[in-house]
């Protein structure tokens, strides 16, 4: 009887029960940094109003800087023509808008930062969140595999964060493939995996940023074949490669160590897990955990931390190099899970990072899907 060599055997993550921390439902903290208000409040003026003023002064530059060709414009909300909503998330609404003077179309995230009252801490929490997001987007945009940042302004109580417009998201793409009744293209899946890994590694190495919300809806594609990572609204800056907060992110994509209350910190390997869940979801064109959204929070955590590991197998119809890459990302024990650098030495990464005409492959695939269902493309 023939046996497969160890070299070609698909990787299956181990499950050491003793390595999994005890389950705790009390996993989400509400600790937030104190706002940095350097200007002393004037008499009879609420300090939170001063924070609004400082925020506008520091971050609402009112300048748009485009690349290729490089052009800079002073602008306000009046210079933007709203072309309709294209996305909605926890921290804001994204609209497609045209900057009329330049005739450039952008994705503009609108976040409300002013209210008529200051009866609670919600305003300050939102301002701190928005301040962090603007800083992180500006820093992250220096990475080639991240959506470009153009500028920010303030309009009628909203912060307008102007970014590069892409054509669609990976979530929309795989759902079209599911409608077509086809298997997701492995070359495109491989290209996406390489690009996202490059983006995460760039964010960590150059800027000390951890994404913390890797999922199909935050991976964008354009009809010219580009693939980019977006949405840094909950990104965390690393201290010695360790993230200090556990309270943000999308639970279905969180690593086991982020869902349990026994660990004080986690590191970039939590993003590796999220990449693995994202890739297995796209490969199967469905979320890997059955009826996840219908379950209670406790049941969701229990399923991820203690349930059977979600892994790709030969039945899913992908090559051994892809199966091994995804399954290594989904190693439950964080100490056994590979880092970015380790994954970048894998046969999967070596193959797809050297694949010729990668943008053409993605471009042709998207054109095929757009013909089938044009509604999910900008």
Secondary structure, DSSP 8 states (H G I E B T S, - for coil): -----GGGS-------GGGS----S-------------S---TT--HHHHHHHHHHHHH---EEEETTTTEEEE--GGGEEEEEEEEEETTEEEEEEEETTTTEEEEEEEEE---S---SSHHHHHHHHHHHHHHHHHHHTTSTTB--EEEEEEETTEEEEEE---SEEHHHHHHHHHHHT----HHHHHHHHHHHHHHHHHHHHHH-EE-----GGGEEE-TTS-EEE---TT-EE-BTTEE---S-S-GGG--HHHHSSS-S-EETHHHHHHHHHHHHHHHHTS-SSTT-TTS-HHHHHHHHHHS------GGGT--HHHHHHHHHHT-SSTTTS--HHHHTTSHHHHHHHS-TTHHHHHHHHHHHHHHH-GGG--
